[in-house]
Amino acid sequence: MNLTIILFIILAAVAVASAVGLLVSRNTVYAALYLVLNFATVAVFYLLLGAPFIALAQVTIYAGAIMVLFLFVIMLLGSEVLPKAKVLPWQRPLAIVLTVILLAEAGLLLFQRLQLTVGLANPDASVNTTAALQDLANTLFNQYLLPFEVTSVLLLVAMVGVIVLTKKEKGEPG
Amino acid sequence: MDQTIPLSWYLAVSAVLFTLGALGVLIRRNPLIIFMSIELMLNSANLAFVAFARSFGVLTGQIFVFFVMTVSAAEVAVGLALIIIIFRNKHSIDVDLMNSLKG
């Protein structure tokens, strides 16, 4: 057991536990905070995989922007705790059985068929240099320039769409 | 003593997170939590992307993660706006009440 494996196991346990916490918490605010914890652990995974830019983008975009938007909406709606609705009796067991099957399929594929035993070594110090970031920027702005520009149009459309959707029409009460 | 972690371990974590996200979509009826579960699934896919990028030694996987993040930001903005409109019309956001297309 070396340090990397111990770190990996702890991170994996925290990630899975926070995902389970998201599923079982009745209060939506707690669920959002569990998800923030999950995003933070995944960001540390990215650091382990030698992708510091993606790790920081994860923290700022997901844990920062997206989850704050979620928290705003949760508090705006005042729907922290939903009243217990009547549930279909077979829904929850069926869902659990189906997801167990899905997980078993994934495990079978990963560990029986693919046998991806290639080891991923710890990143060396070169991933933290400017040259590594320049490589990423070169790929993004040369090879993937068109998708990058299309992304800006997508964000613009989403922004305009949200404004149009939530605008109150003239004479509408409330 | 080797300092390497097999690629399949990362993919296993990714698969477990994806499965938990799918379970959340199936069993919860608060649309906000369903949304968060979808984010969890996108995130697990991102983890698999970065692990494969590291394994093959290419940067393309990281670029894809960047695009997935942007698309999910747009998706969350539109989805939350829809939830707000539904709440304004029905005064509840329980998914069981959203059974008619007419507002």
Chai-1 contact restraints between the chains, C-beta under 6 A:
chainA,res_idxA,chainB,res_idxB,connection_type,confidence,min_distance_angstrom,max_distance_angstrom,comment,restraint_id
A,N2,B,M1,contact,1.0,0.0,6.0,A-B,restraint_1
A,T4,B,Q3,contact,1.0,0.0,6.0,A-B,restraint_2
A,F8,B,I5,contact,1.0,0.0,6.0,A-B,restraint_3
A,A12,B,V13,contact,1.0,0.0,6.0,A-B,restraint_4
A,V16,B,V16,contact,1.0,0.0,6.0,A-B,restraint_5
A,A19,B,L17,contact,1.0,0.0,6.0,A-B,restraint_6
A,A19,B,L20,contact,1.0,0.0,6.0,A-B,restraint_7
A,A19,B,L40,contact,1.0,0.0,6.0,A-B,restraint_8
A,L23,B,G24,contact,1.0,0.0,6.0,A-B,restraint_9
A,T28,B,L32,contact,1.0,0.0,6.0,A-B,restraint_10
A,A31,B,I33,contact,1.0,0.0,6.0,A-B,restraint_11
A,L35,B,M36,contact,1.0,0.0,6.0,A-B,restraint_12
A,V42,B,N43,contact,1.0,0.0,6.0,A-B,restraint_13
A,V42,B,L47,contact,1.0,0.0,6.0,A-B,restraint_14
A,F45,B,L47,contact,1.0,0.0,6.0,A-B,restraint_15
A,Y46,B,V50,contact,1.0,0.0,6.0,A-B,restraint_16
A,L49,B,V50,contact,1.0,0.0,6.0,A-B,restraint_17
A,L49,B,R54,contact,1.0,0.0,6.0,A-B,restraint_18
A,G50,B,R54,contact,1.0,0.0,6.0,A-B,restraint_19
A,A51,B,V50,contact,1.0,0.0,6.0,A-B,restraint_20
A,A51,B,Q62,contact,1.0,0.0,6.0,A-B,restraint_21
A,I54,B,Q62,contact,1.0,0.0,6.0,A-B,restraint_22
A,I54,B,V65,contact,1.0,0.0,6.0,A-B,restraint_23
A,I61,B,M69,contact,1.0,0.0,6.0,A-B,restraint_24
A,I66,B,A73,contact,1.0,0.0,6.0,A-B,restraint_25
A,I66,B,V76,contact,1.0,0.0,6.0,A-B,restraint_26
A,V73,B,L80,contact,1.0,0.0,6.0,A-B,restraint_27
A,L77,B,F87,contact,1.0,0.0,6.0,A-B,restraint_28
A,S79,B,I93,contact,1.0,0.0,6.0,A-B,restraint_29
A,L82,B,N30,contact,1.0,0.0,6.0,A-B,restraint_30
A,A85,B,D94,contact,1.0,0.0,6.0,A-B,restraint_31
A,A85,B,D96,contact,1.0,0.0,6.0,A-B,restraint_32
A,R92,B,I27,contact,1.0,0.0,6.0,A-B,restraint_33
A,A95,B,L26,contact,1.0,0.0,6.0,A-B,restraint_34
A,A95,B,I27,contact,1.0,0.0,6.0,A-B,restraint_35
A,T99,B,T19,contact,1.0,0.0,6.0,A-B,restraint_36
A,T99,B,A22,contact,1.0,0.0,6.0,A-B,restraint_37
A,T99,B,L23,contact,1.0,0.0,6.0,A-B,restraint_38
A,L102,B,T19,contact,1.0,0.0,6.0,A-B,restraint_39
A,L103,B,T19,contact,1.0,0.0,6.0,A-B,restraint_40
A,A106,B,A15,contact,1.0,0.0,6.0,A-B,restraint_41
A,L110,B,S8,contact,1.0,0.0,6.0,A-B,restraint_42
A,L110,B,L11,contact,1.0,0.0,6.0,A-B,restraint_43
A,L110,B,A12,contact,1.0,0.0,6.0,A-B,restraint_44
A,L116,B,L7,contact,1.0,0.0,6.0,A-B,restraint_45
A,L116,B,S8,contact,1.0,0.0,6.0,A-B,restraint_46
A,T117,B,P6,contact,1.0,0.0,6.0,A-B,restraint_47
A,V118,B,L7,contact,1.0,0.0,6.0,A-B,restraint_48
A,V118,B,S55,contact,1.0,0.0,6.0,A-B,restraint_49
A,G119,B,T4,contact,1.0,0.0,6.0,A-B,restraint_50
A,G119,B,P6,contact,1.0,0.0,6.0,A-B,restraint_51
A,L120,B,T4,contact,1.0,0.0,6.0,A-B,restraint_52
A,L120,B,I5,contact,1.0,0.0,6.0,A-B,restraint_53
A,L120,B,L7,contact,1.0,0.0,6.0,A-B,restraint_54
A,L120,B,R54,contact,1.0,0.0,6.0,A-B,restraint_55
A,A121,B,T4,contact,1.0,0.0,6.0,A-B,restraint_56
A,N122,B,Q3,contact,1.0,0.0,6.0,A-B,restraint_57
A,L136,B,L59,contact,1.0,0.0,6.0,A-B,restraint_58
A,T139,B,L59,contact,1.0,0.0,6.0,A-B,restraint_59
A,T139,B,I63,contact,1.0,0.0,6.0,A-B,restraint_60
A,L140,B,I63,contact,1.0,0.0,6.0,A-B,restraint_61
A,Y144,B,I63,contact,1.0,0.0,6.0,A-B,restraint_62
A,T151,B,T70,contact,1.0,0.0,6.0,A-B,restraint_63
A,L154,B,A74,contact,1.0,0.0,6.0,A-B,restraint_64
A,L155,B,A74,contact,1.0,0.0,6.0,A-B,restraint_65
A,A158,B,A74,contact,1.0,0.0,6.0,A-B,restraint_66
A,A158,B,A77,contact,1.0,0.0,6.0,A-B,restraint_67
A,A158,B,V78,contact,1.0,0.0,6.0,A-B,restraint_68
A,G161,B,V78,contact,1.0,0.0,6.0,A-B,restraint_69
A,V162,B,A77,contact,1.0,0.0,6.0,A-B,restraint_70
A,V162,B,V78,contact,1.0,0.0,6.0,A-B,restraint_71
A,V162,B,A81,contact,1.0,0.0,6.0,A-B,restraint_72
A,L165,B,A81,contact,1.0,0.0,6.0,A-B,restraint_73
A,T166,B,A81,contact,1.0,0.0,6.0,A-B,restraint_74
A,T166,B,I84,contact,1.0,0.0,6.0,A-B,restraint_75
